[in-house]
Each structure stands twice: as C-alpha cells, then as structure tokens.
Amino acid sequence: MLTAVLAGLRADELVRANIGDIRPADDGGVIHVRGKGNKDRRIPVEQALIHELKAYLESRAVRFPSASKRRSSNGALGAWPATAALFVGADGERITRGALQYRVLRAFKKGGLNSQRSAGVLVHGFRHTFATELANENVSVYALMKLLGHESMLTSQRYVDGAGTQNRAAAAQNPLYGLIKQSRKP
C-alpha cells in the first residue's frame, strides 16, 4: 500500500528518507527527498498517505520500543527525531536497498506475480508503472517531469508517447491472448 503511493520515488530516495522529510498540511502534505544528483524534490502526497505513515510509525514504536527515541508525544510524526529513518528493517535500523528489494520480491511471490515481472525489475518497476498510469490519466508531461524528478521533459515524454493506444497495441501482442483464443475453439 505504501509502496504503491510512494512508487514515484527511487529506491535510494526511499532508503534515505527521514521522518522529518514528511511535511504534513491540512489537505495532505509533501515528502521532501534528495534525488539523483543531490537535487531536492518535494513530492505532493494526499492526507490518506499521511495517515498511513503515522499508523506505520505508531506500530513501529510498539515493535521497536528501545529504538524509538521519542522527543515528544504530540502525535506519530512529532514522537521521533527529524533525522530518524522513515523506513526501517527487521532490526529497527534504516532499511537498506537490498532489504527493500527483497521485501518487494517477497510481495511479488506472495501475490503469485513473480513470473509476470521482468528479471531484476522490482522497486524501479513501480516507478515506471506509476509514470505510465499517470500518463494514461492524461497528466501533463510537465507534471510527470516534476513528480519523477526528471531534468528534461523529453525523459518524461516517453511515458506520454507510450500511453493509451500504443500501450494497448503492445499489450495485444502478449502470447497469452493466443492461448485464450485456442482454448475457445471447439
């Protein structure tokens, strides 16, 4: 669930994210990340994600009571130092890129989807799916560029060019459709 919402982030951005990077507002908020080339980005997020992140942090305080260095008790975000890791591993320490990839791989396997993913594509694949889905919803190239942290609109344009009819035509080439047609023959 969190992965789906944070899909626009790169794996390194997820790993380096701190609790203080979450900037809530009345209507949602932003997550401040330092992206590729040490460039700052602010990712707009909805209130639902802020609530999920707070619930995650509350459960984390229960799971790792000795690791939670609370500075106040005025809510899940305020209960942690700003520099505390946003996502942690089973040991309560900042999650590693390998652990993140492993968790996504495990989710693919549990969901029965492992055979449907390209070899090696895990966290970064969500980023492409995120961009493609937004392009299919007619989000502007400029908005895609900003959300993905691309330097150039040309980099983001490929998602728009590939959206809609081109994606449908490519998907129609899937050999499984041939098997479906064969199974319908008397």
Sequence and secondary structure as in RCSB ss.txt:
>XXXX:A:sequence
MLTAVLAGLRADELVRANIGDIRPADDGGVIHVRGKGNKDRRIPVEQALIHELKAYLESRAVRFPSASKRRSSNG
ALGAWPATAALFVGADGERITRGALQYRVLRAFKKGGLNSQRSAGVLVHGFRHTFATELANENVSVYALMKLLGH
ESMLTSQRYVDGAGTQNRAAAAQNPLYGLIKQSRKP
>XXXX:A:secstr
 HHHHTTTS HHHHHH BGGGEEEETTEEEEEEE GGG EEEEEE HHHHHHHHHHHHHHHHH TTT   S  SS
TTTTS TTSBSSB TTSSB  HHHHHHHHHHHHHHTT GGGS TT SHHHHHHHHHHHHHHTT  HHHHHHHHT 
SSHHHHHHHHHHSTHHHHHHHTT HHHHHHHHHH  
